[in-house]
């Protein structure tokens, strides 16, 4: 159901100070949406800060050339974040995805607003502007721009294009529809150059990243008679290759390219001892419902969770959950 943006338009017009935040380990949809939204507010003459629970990954730094995005605890405190009129949360509505920002959101007297497109959701005590049919949070920010009657600059349009392009797998995922492509066409009309964005996103790998990918892909195995592709990343892999944790992005999708697979999963050991688990599906299997069993969530075909370690335990319980989910009658064959 389309979002009625007028209540949010009123909030934005009648307040002056804003903080924008997104989820831990922000991806291009999170960062691009934040930069786009920040630009719209600044065109309205508003004071804006962007504060996230995690630092911006190096490969996405081109989206924020002015280094507007801050990390909580590094140059800005929780108390300073609370000193605002409105706290806007984009691309998530789940407590687990906010980590260090949760305490701030639970204690702030600022008005709270969520703009999101994920299925999984918690009650954050915020006014919710959510559309799970949108391919990306970036699509929603584009629609908000229309409601505000503000035209993004080329820089803001590039950030929003990157948000949409990455969350759709460069327009190859099933979430792509006419609505998505109309927004992409609009952003190109505003001056976005897709070949330059693609170069920034996908053609600037480090040698360390390639070494990490080779190591992790060599571990891919098939489970459940080929229905699931699986691999894992150890902490020592980062140390030995020199790669960054963000370099694991898209590896789970490679597991899904194997003929006959219906879903894929990757386990990534964290320094904390926890295990980050990413799920993908290309069948009727709803991996969001699987991720929710472990405190995570996301989309029906792409979800994630952060679990307690050790790695072997996380593998065991996740595989048991997927095995049960795959046994549900009515799941379609892979396409």
C-alpha positions in Angstrom: 0.0 0.0 0.0 1.5 3.4 -1.0 2.7 5.6 1.9 0.7 8.7 2.7 3.7 11.1 3.0 1.8 14.2 4.2 2.1 13.5 7.9 5.9 13.2 7.5 6.0 16.3 5.3 4.4 18.2 8.1 6.9 16.9 10.6 9.8 17.9 8.4 8.4 21.3 7.8 7.6 22.1 11.4 10.8 21.1 13.0 14.4 22.4 12.6 16.9 20.0 14.0 17.2 16.4 12.7 19.4 13.3 13.3 19.3 10.6 10.7 20.5 7.1 11.5 20.4 3.6 10.0 21.4 0.1 10.8 24.7 -1.5 12.0 27.1 -2.4 9.2 25.4 0.0 6.8 25.1 -0.9 3.1 24.7 1.3 0.1 20.9 1.5 0.6 21.3 2.7 4.1 24.0 5.2 3.3 22.6 6.4 0.0 19.2 6.9 1.6 20.7 8.9 4.5 22.7 11.1 2.2 19.6 11.7 0.0 17.4 12.4 2.9 20.0 14.7 4.5 20.2 16.7 1.2 16.4 17.1 1.0 16.3 18.5 4.6 19.2 20.8 4.0 17.5 22.2 0.9 14.6 23.0 3.3 17.1 25.0 5.5 17.2 22.4 8.3 20.1 21.4 10.6 21.0 17.8 10.0 23.4 15.2 11.5 23.9 11.7 10.3 24.9 9.3 13.1 25.2 5.5 12.6 26.2 2.7 15.0 29.0 1.6 12.6 31.5 3.4 10.5 30.9 3.7 6.7 32.7 0.9 4.8 35.6 2.2 2.8 34.2 1.1 -0.5 31.1 3.2 0.1 33.0 6.3 1.1 32.3 7.9 -2.4 28.7 8.3 -1.4 29.8 10.6 1.4 32.7 12.7 0.1 32.2 15.4 2.7 32.4 12.8 5.6 29.0 13.9 6.9 28.3 10.5 8.5 29.5 10.1 12.1 29.8 7.0 14.2 28.3 7.1 17.7 31.0 7.3 20.3 33.5 8.7 17.9 33.3 12.5 18.1 29.6 12.4 19.1 28.0 11.1 22.3 24.6 9.7 22.9 23.7 12.9 24.8 24.5 15.0 21.8 22.4 12.8 19.6 19.5 13.3 21.9 19.7 17.0 21.5 17.5 17.2 18.4 13.9 17.7 17.5 13.4 14.6 15.3 15.3 11.4 15.0 14.8 9.7 11.6 15.7 6.0 11.2 16.0 4.7 7.6 16.2 1.2 6.2 15.5 -0.6 9.4 12.8 -1.0 12.0 14.5 -3.6 14.2 16.2 -3.1 17.5 18.9 -5.6 16.8 20.0 -3.6 13.8 20.5 -0.4 15.8 22.9 -1.8 18.5 24.5 1.1 20.3 21.8 3.5 19.1 19.1 1.6 20.9 19.9 3.3 24.3 19.7 6.7 22.6 16.4 6.0 21.0 14.9 4.6 24.2 15.9 7.7 26.2 15.5 10.6 23.7 12.6 13.0 24.0 12.9 13.7 20.3 10.2 12.7 18.0 11.1 9.4 16.3 10.3 8.5 12.7 11.0 5.3 10.8 11.2 5.0 7.0 11.6 1.4 6.0 10.9 -1.3 3.5 11.7 -4.5 5.4 9.2 -7.1 6.5 10.8 -7.7 10.0 9.9 -5.0 12.5 10.0 -4.1 16.2 8.0 -1.4 18.0 10.5 1.4 18.2 8.1 3.9 19.6 8.3 5.8 16.3 5.9 7.0 13.7 6.2 4.4 10.9 6.3 5.1 7.2 6.8 1.7 5.8 6.2 0.0 2.5 7.4 -3.6 2.1 6.7 -3.6 -1.6 9.4 -1.0 -2.2 12.6 -2.4 -3.7 14.8 -0.2 -1.5 14.7 2.5 1.1 16.1 4.7 -1.7 12.9 4.3 -3.6 11.0 5.7 -0.6 13.3 8.7 -0.2 12.7 9.5 -3.9 8.9 9.4 -3.3 9.4 11.6 -0.2 11.3 14.1 -2.4 8.2 14.2 -4.7 5.9 14.8 -1.7 8.2 17.6 -0.6 8.4 19.0 -4.1 12.2 19.1 -3.9 14.5 18.0 -6.7 17.7 16.2 -5.5 21.0 17.5 -6.6 23.2 15.3 -8.8 25.2 14.2 -5.7 22.0 13.3 -3.8 20.6 11.5 -6.9 23.8 9.5 -7.2 23.5 8.4 -3.6 19.8 7.3 -4.1 20.7 5.6 -7.4 23.4 3.6 -5.6 20.9 2.7 -2.8 18.4 1.3 -5.3 20.9 -0.4 -7.6 22.6 -2.3 -4.8 19.4 -3.5 -3.1 18.2 -4.8 -6.4 21.5 -6.5 -7.3 22.0 -4.1 -10.1 18.3 -4.6 -11.1 18.5 -8.4 -11.3 16.6 -9.4 -8.2 12.8 -10.2 -8.1 12.1 -7.0 -6.2 12.6 -4.9 -9.4 9.4 -3.6 -10.8 8.2 -0.7 -13.0 8.1 1.5 -10.0 11.8 0.8 -9.4 12.9 1.5 -12.9 10.8 4.7 -13.2 12.7 6.0 -10.2 16.0 5.0 -11.8 15.1 6.7 -15.0 14.2 9.9 -13.0 17.6 9.8 -11.2 19.4 9.4 -14.5 17.5 12.4 -15.9 18.9 14.3 -12.9 22.4 13.6 -14.0 23.4 10.2 -12.5 25.9 8.4 -14.7 25.3 4.6 -14.1 28.7 3.5 -15.5 30.5 5.6 -13.0 28.4 4.4 -10.1 29.0 0.8 -11.2 32.8 1.4 -11.4 32.8 2.7 -7.8 30.7 -0.1 -6.5 32.0 -3.1 -8.3 35.3 -2.4 -10.1 37.5 -1.2 -7.2 38.3 -4.4 -5.4 41.4 -4.7 -3.4 43.8 -7.7 -3.8 43.0 -8.6 -0.2 39.3 -8.8 -1.1 39.9 -11.1 -4.0 42.1 -13.3 -1.9 39.3 -13.5 0.7 36.7 -14.4 -1.9 38.9 -17.1 -3.3 39.4 -18.6 0.1 35.7 -18.5 1.2 34.4 -19.7 -2.2 36.7 -22.7 -2.0 34.7 -23.8 1.1 31.3 -23.7 -0.5 29.3 -26.9 0.1 25.9 -28.1 -0.8 23.4 -29.3 1.8 20.0 -31.0 1.7 20.5 -32.8 -1.6 21.8 -29.6 -3.3 18.9 -27.4 -2.1 21.2 -25.1 -0.1 24.6 -23.6 -0.8 26.7 -22.7 2.3 30.1 -21.3 3.2 31.7 -19.5 6.1 34.3 -16.9 7.0 36.7 -17.2 10.0 38.2 -14.3 11.8 41.7 -15.5 10.9 40.7 -15.1 7.2 40.6 -11.3 7.7 43.9 -11.3 9.5 45.7 -13.5 6.9 44.4 -11.8 3.8 44.2 -8.3 5.1 40.6 -8.0 4.0 37.9 -6.0 5.7 34.7 -7.5 7.1 32.7 -5.5 4.5 34.5 -7.5 1.8 32.2 -10.4 2.5 29.4 -8.5 0.8 27.7 -10.5 -2.0 29.6 -13.8 -1.2 26.3 -15.4 -0.1 24.8 -14.5 -3.5 27.6 -16.5 -5.2 26.4 -19.6 -3.3 23.0 -19.1 -4.9 24.4 -19.3 -8.4 24.8 -23.1 -8.2 22.3 -24.9 -10.3 19.5 -26.5 -8.2 20.0 -24.4 -5.1 16.9 -22.9 -3.5 18.6 -21.0 -0.8 22.0 -20.0 0.5 23.7 -19.0 3.8 27.0 -17.6 4.8 28.4 -17.6 8.4 30.9 -14.8 9.3 32.8 -15.0 12.6 32.9 -11.7 14.4 35.7 -10.4 16.7 33.2 -10.4 19.5 32.7 -14.2 19.2 29.3 -13.7 17.6 28.4 -15.1 14.2 26.8 -13.0 11.5 24.5 -15.1 9.3 23.2 -14.0 5.9 20.4 -15.8 4.2 19.2 -15.7 0.5 16.4 -17.5 -1.3 15.2 -17.8 -4.8 12.2 -20.0 -4.2 9.1 -19.9 -2.0 11.3 -20.3 1.1 10.8 -17.2 3.3 14.3 -16.7 4.9 13.0 -13.7 6.9 11.0 -16.1 9.0 14.1 -18.2 9.5 16.2 -15.2 10.5 13.5 -14.1 12.9 14.0 -17.3 14.9 17.4 -16.0 15.8 16.5 -12.4 16.5 17.2 -11.2 13.0 15.0 -10.5 10.0 14.8 -8.6 6.7 13.1 -9.5 3.4 11.5 -12.8 2.3 14.3 -13.5 -0.1 17.2 -11.8 1.7 17.7 -11.6 5.5 20.2 -11.8 8.3 20.8 -12.4 11.9 23.5 -12.0 14.5 23.9 -15.1 16.7 25.9 -16.2 19.7 29.0 -18.3 18.8 30.8 -20.5 18.5 30.6 -21.0 14.7 29.9 -24.7 14.8 27.0 -24.2 17.1 25.5 -21.5 14.9 25.9 -23.7 11.9 24.1 -26.6 13.6 21.1 -24.6 14.8 20.7 -22.7 11.5 20.9 -25.8 9.4 18.2 -27.4 11.5 15.9 -24.4 11.0 16.5 -24.3 7.3 15.9 -28.1 7.0 12.5 -27.7 8.7 11.7 -24.7 6.5 12.6 -26.5 3.3 10.3 -29.4 4.3 7.2 -27.1 4.3 4.8 -28.3 1.6 4.1 -25.9 -1.3 7.6 -24.4 -1.7 8.2 -23.8 -5.4 11.0 -25.2 -7.5 14.0 -23.0 -8.1 13.8 -20.6 -11.0 
